[in-house]
């Protein structure tokens, strides 16, 4: 499929400062492309070059025709841009604002036709703004105004739709809705290019992401290819964990701060039955090295270990911990500064986890529930557990874990 938008060697400067630096990009029909990157990356400028507002060095072609060779009206019949700034000073009724989207198709002094009104009303219904048609645009909330202007953009009926931070004034319900609309439109063959600040929304709805920084393209591809920990660290200067959310099945991002001084401190977590997840998260947020296990295959704590990318041990389901895994567990424990025993249930399969905890240099026990009600070994676990409590440097409930980290 040929590209509907083709950009070659695009450069744009203001006062000798490079805003866009040698941008080359091809976008095909039906793509929903998210432009992401920090403030000042060049996203808005790129959209305005696509729409002919900014005259830049290089070429921008729409369906094979250079934007520089089109007059504003012809270009408006091909490309619609929804601006980031939604302020309108005059009290135009929403209906009239939406109808302004028809101007590329009207001759000088020509009035809107019945068909134009029909198209405008269709898009107001689509964007849930028909009840606002008689309201003055400058007396609306930011979110209402944003939705009316989105209806205007759609009423322009172009094959290419450019959106500059389209959800900036919207509450969470309509943030999602705008991008649901955009995904539907791309599915119908429209090409949508949007500057987006919310990385999770970008990952959820866009078919392709272009990561920009300092006027350059850093990465271009699918959300999975672009939204990597390395890319986010280098561009945004953040420590981000990118993973697939097991509940939603979508790409998710976890942002945290790392403490350089904590990197050399090692913790080993013994848990199971979902008891280790919050402990692993707290340790991860503090920047400690973490290992965990031995978990039984299928244990929900494994998901937490995988999300946070830590080393962990896993045994086959319904099996006692093998000698091999017991020794590996011991190695992690002996290599750690502190071992944390979580508020886990005790059964025959994980009894050797308690035995391994006895080798900890420093042992912290989390006790939210009485161990007696968690013992399913006929008392064997309690006997070991009580010896561990005498050895432990702290026996606390989970809400106090931060006190010993």
Secondary structure, 3 states (H helix, E strand, C coil): CCEEEEEEEEEEEECCEEEEEEEEEEEECCCEEEEECCCCCCHHHHHHHHCCCCCCEEEEEECCEEHHHCCHHHHHCCEEEECCCCCCCCCCEHHHHHHHHHHHHCCCCCCCCHHHHHHHHHHHHHCCCHHHCCCEHHHCCHHHHHHHHHHHHHHCCCCEEEEECCCCCCCHHHHHHHHHHHHHHHHCCCEEEEECCCHHHHHHHCCEEEEEECCEEEEEECHHHHCCHHHHHHHHCCEEEEEECCCCCCEEEEEECCCHHHCCCEEEEECCCCCCHHHHHHHHHCCCEEEEEEEECCCCHHHHHHHCCCEEEEECCCCCCCHHHHHHHHHHHHCCCEEEECCCCECHHHHHHHHHHCCCCCEEEECCCCHHHHECCCCHHHHHHHHHHHHCCEEECHHHHHHCC
